[in-house]
Every structure is written in structure tokens, then in C-alpha cells.
Amino acid sequence: MVNKTITQGIIILVLFFGIWFGLSRLDFMRYFHVSEARNNTEKKLGDLIWGQISETETIIRNDSVIKAVDKLIVPICEKNGIQRDSLKIHIIKNEEVNAFALPDNHLVIYTGLINKCDKQEAFQGVIGHEIAHLENNHVMKKLSKEIGLSVLLAATTGREAGTILSEIFHLLSSSAYDRSLEEEADMQSVHYLIKANIDPVPLADFMYQLSMEHKLPDNFYWISTHPESEARAKKILDHIKGKKIKKQQILKDAEWLDFKKMTGTL
């Protein structure tokens, strides 16, 4: 019994000193500085890209439009523990059916998307999808993988910054994430909607509707190929099948139509 106790004590001491030695070998300050550098890079990238966009695009600053968008987004944020103030929402006058996330929680919405959504729930689902990309850090993962962290750092220091920023903007606004990340954003958006008592079916219907059309730009990333988009829509419908979902419209039908008129899409 004594020998067993001594043996257990030795094992505990060996484990303790092994863990202590392993931790002592880690350069915590280096990891901290890397993380801090990435955060600073993301913020600078977001500011620079948005600055470039705001100089070339027509931004809608109508208070009524902004309030309507806020009404549609706030329930998603409140019910899912998302900081609404952390999201930098921008509405741009552009006929392209699109919405996309940029570094540092910038979220760009084109009026073409608003026009294309017959139902407000579809619009909320698309926005939920983009918020999911932000919440899961998909934006920086995509950029780090496809462009590289060193190039991103160069974009914030002035070396060929303009060219790199244009490339980043094109990449985020017109090309898909990895399929797994797109599906993750789809499902997370559905969870957002369900928690906020918003019907997810119109989101699936919207995706299927777009997948059947041939008038969309070739580089429109939200719907890439018909089979894949149809499968994504089906996966959403399969996921919610049999679930009891409370359905609450945030805007009345007349308010939704007024909102679309205010954005000049009707």
C-alpha cells in the first residue's frame, strides 16, 4: 500500500514538472503579439477597404432606410448574443444581388439584394449568413488562406496597397468561401432565425429561386452552381423539418414594401 502511494506520488510529480516544463517553453508574449498584430491588421484592412468603397459607390444614408434595416437585424442580434454595435452595416446603391462581409465586422448590403427578396425573412436570412461569417472569423480565414498574412500586412503598410485592397475586395464580394464554411454559415443563420422567431423557409426558397435563374453575374458567389445551391436549400429545409418554429414578422407587409421603395428598388 505504501509503495503504491509512493509510486502515485512520483507519477504526479513527473506529470507536474512535465507540464510546467512544456508551458515554460512556450513564448506567450510572441503568441500575444501575433494575435495583436492580426487584430490590428484586420481593423486596418476593414477601414482601408471600406474607405476605398465609399469613394466609388453611392451609399444610402437615409435615416428611415437605416432604421428599417436595424429593425430587421436587431432581433437576430438580441436573441443570439451578438453585439449589434459591433456590426458596421453599409447599404450601397447597386443593382447586383449581393451582400458580403469585410474585415473588422463591416457588412455591405447592395440594394439589388433588397429588391430581389420578396420576403423580409429571406433578407434576414442572407444577413444572418453574413453575420455568421463574421462571428466565426471566416473572413480572415479566407484571406489568410487565399492571399496570405504577409500580403495582408503589406496592404496596411502602403506597399502596393491599392492593388492588394482591390484584390481583397474582389475576393470577398464575388467568390465563395470553402463549401464547409458556406454550409456552416447557412446553418448558423437558420439557428439565428429560429431563436429570433423568424421563419427560415423563405431563405431556402430564395436560394433555390436564385439557383434557377441565369441572369445573375457570373461572379455572384452567393449562388455558385445550381446543384450545389439546390442542395444547400434542401439541407436547410431538412434541418427544420418537424421543428415547431414561431413565426413573427418584424415589419408589416406595407412597411416592407415602403422600405423597398425607399431604397429605390421598387
Order of alpha helices (4+ residues) and beta strands (2+ residues): alpha-alpha-alpha-beta-beta-beta-alpha-alpha-alpha-alpha-alpha-alpha-alpha-alpha-alpha
